[in-house]
């Protein structure tokens, strides 16, 4: 058939040029040259002027080549967006990404890139909404869930992961890897070994820091990690709108009221660190202690309930009119619950427990406007508020907002073994005053170790010992402020406390009294300030007060709002001038709770002040150094004091003096392990557990639970596996129980040691292994209490399997883990005969291995353990007895031949 042939050179085709540009662009992308990659890929996309071959393609016919070409074009768009995200062009890309997603709404890489761009522009809700839309489309069209990478990205956005400051690279969306690596220093995103781009070229490289765990939460929970047991406090709220006739308002008004109340509850709960769950109807539940525990969760719950009562009662007759009234009933409970998670959010999706049932049963009996609480809550909060028993309701207390009950008087414990730290603090103060050079001293330590007591003793001795007539070392002025654990009314805490001290403003004073006091302080301290009103406005903003100078009054007629830099400059100037008048000691306690920008300001404060006699003492938990690894490094006039545990002798003396029972001090000394707070709490405890050890006091358990939640999910998972191994644990055992690689287990255990949760044993009892022990026994007990029984059973069987494979036979470890597994199976109602047989058969096999190595004593010990676990009716028991008797006789014959040189044993080794 006659026709025509069109002959052209390849370079004359747009498609050839397109592929050449794409190849060059992707090469630049792989090399990390984002700008060049963006240029080449944009040039390639510019060659497209509509669909390929649109003027010659047959209508209604799909060509495979055209389908592949369209897929290539979309992939080039994704590569181009990837490069431009790395260049920080998030805002410019959003419209283009949304337009492409209208045509390809289920293309997951485009969805991920749009989510990152929206998140980096401060539009987190829209980023999450885009994820939900993609998930719904995938489920509706294909019955599929989003891919693993997209789900990980959603988790990273929910948790505000710092690695999202890095941009997406590779074939799909990437989020931080759960593997362990060096943590980021303050202000620097963590480096990622997954498909994340390096930092932008105009950013300095991240500093080298000691290895530690990734702070991002683990994107996926294993099935056993989805359920845990926790001690929580809950506030249950019940509301009802009624008319004067007792009728219920219209559904529309009820819907409006429920939405408004939900918003109010969420706002109030956020102040105290709780999470709101809608139980059913007009009943809400606020949870404190899950997913993160705090040592003061009962107090948070009570304070939140009292604040909610004031707030809800003040709503009055809304929303329907003056004739409608709101009934409010609140119950606070504290107890053990089972918490269930899934991968959709960090908050629990289900909470069950008897404490919830009790609160729900009490709700209908609570008079409107009252707050009731259970025994455990009232015992935990102590003197927070007055409480009385309501009639006819056992176990319930009515809480009031009357005068707080005073705490029971107790003698201050002795101040022991802190002479060196006091000398360092006094020397720093004298040097700062004599040389008029500000100095920063950071006092860090674990909870309860005595940081606040040390600082208090230091300031007290300064006042007491300062010579009144010595102009070189006059008595200092001391300003004290602490970062609150919750309900902070201004993000500038604890700096706001310093401003109040300089201006002589008492906490809680009305704004009408505060502003004149601030103006007077500025006039006295900063008489030559160029804009005194502006400085007063900045200090007022630090205190969280709205002022005319700090907020606009209307279009074109108000003052410009003060900036954060102005607030911090005003605080710095006030402190400097106060120190210029008189030697000044500034104490900032609980500083690990301060905001990041406040930390940065305080860390640089002493080097930015003029020549004044000022000592800045920062008290913080060790969390400060883990959150800011470079704290104080390479800073002039900066010192660090780590408060060490007390010696066993000093701890014993504290417990003996507090308890008055010298005979009981030994066990309590070991449990407290040098922690003064723990020593005081154990001294007051008289109850003992099944092992005749003192029961862990609630305060000690709360501190331990809160410490566990300061580490990331991977470290906590390894710590749980370590707790299964025992109070003493080995690296290989933890690896066997957790099914993790040895390198990862080594890094995590070292990290847990740096967090004072574990301590390394000098010589391991298992040759060639690394041995650790729990720093505090309460830590292990709290960890084990969080694990469901079936999880523990599985983990103990893994530990038993590890023990059975040891080169040096350890029948004590083998028996221990089988016994625990059998007890857990019995508690769960499962048959245990097979487990019992497995246990004694493993011990018989261990006996044979010991005998093969010539360790006859240990072989006999294994048989002793096996006989203890072999039921009397078992046919093999007779053989076990006979075999043991022969082995003992063999040992006796050996003793005779060796002249008694060998030791005969008839007991277990252990």
Buried (B, 14 or more C-beta within 10 A) or exposed (E): EEEEEEEEEEEEEEEEBBBBBBEBBBEBBEEBBBEBBBBBBBBBBEEEEEEBEEEEEEEEEEEEEBEEBBEBBBBBBBBBBBBBBBBEBBEEBBEBBBEBBEEBBBBBBBBBBBBBBBBBBEBBEBBBEBBEBBBEBBEEEEEEEBBBBBBBBBBBBBBEBBBBBBBBBBEBBBBBBBBBBBBBBEEBBBBBEBBBBBBEEEEEEBEEEEEBBBBBBBBBBEEBBBBBBBBBBBBBBBBBBBEEEEEEBEEEBBEBBBEEBEEBBBEBBBBBBBBBBEBEEBBBBBBBBBBBBBBBBBBBBBBBBBBBBEBBEEBEEBBBEEEBBBBBBBBBBBBEBBBEBEBEBBBBEEBEBEBBEBBBEBBEBBEBBBBBBBBBBBEBBBEBBBBEEBEEBEEBBBBEEEEEEEEEEEEEBEBBBBEEBBEBBBEBBBBBBEEBBBBBBBBBBBBBBBBBBBBBBBBEEBEEEBEEEEEEBBBBBBBBBBBBBBBBBBBBBBBBBBBBBBBEBEEEEEEEEBBEBBBEBBEEBBEEBEEBBBBBBBBBBBBBBEBEBBBEEEEEEEBEEBEBEBBBBBBBBBBBBBBBEEBBBBBBBBBBBBBEBBBBBBBBBBEEBBEBBBBBBBBBBBBBBBBBBBBBEEBEBBBBBBBBBBEBEBBBBBBBBBBEEEEBBEBBBBBBBBBBBBBBBBBBBEEEEEEEBBBBBBBBBBBBBBBBBBBBBBBBBBBBBBBBBBEBBBBBBBBBBBEBEEEBBBBBBBBBBBBBBBEEBEEBEBEEEBBBBBBBBBBBBBBBBBBBBBBBBBBBBBBBBBBBEBEEBBBBBBBBBBBBBBBBBEEEEBEBEEBBBBBBBBBBBBBEBBBEEEBBBBBBBBBBBBBEBBEEEBEBBEEBEEBBEEBBEBBEEBBEEEEEEBEEBEEBBE
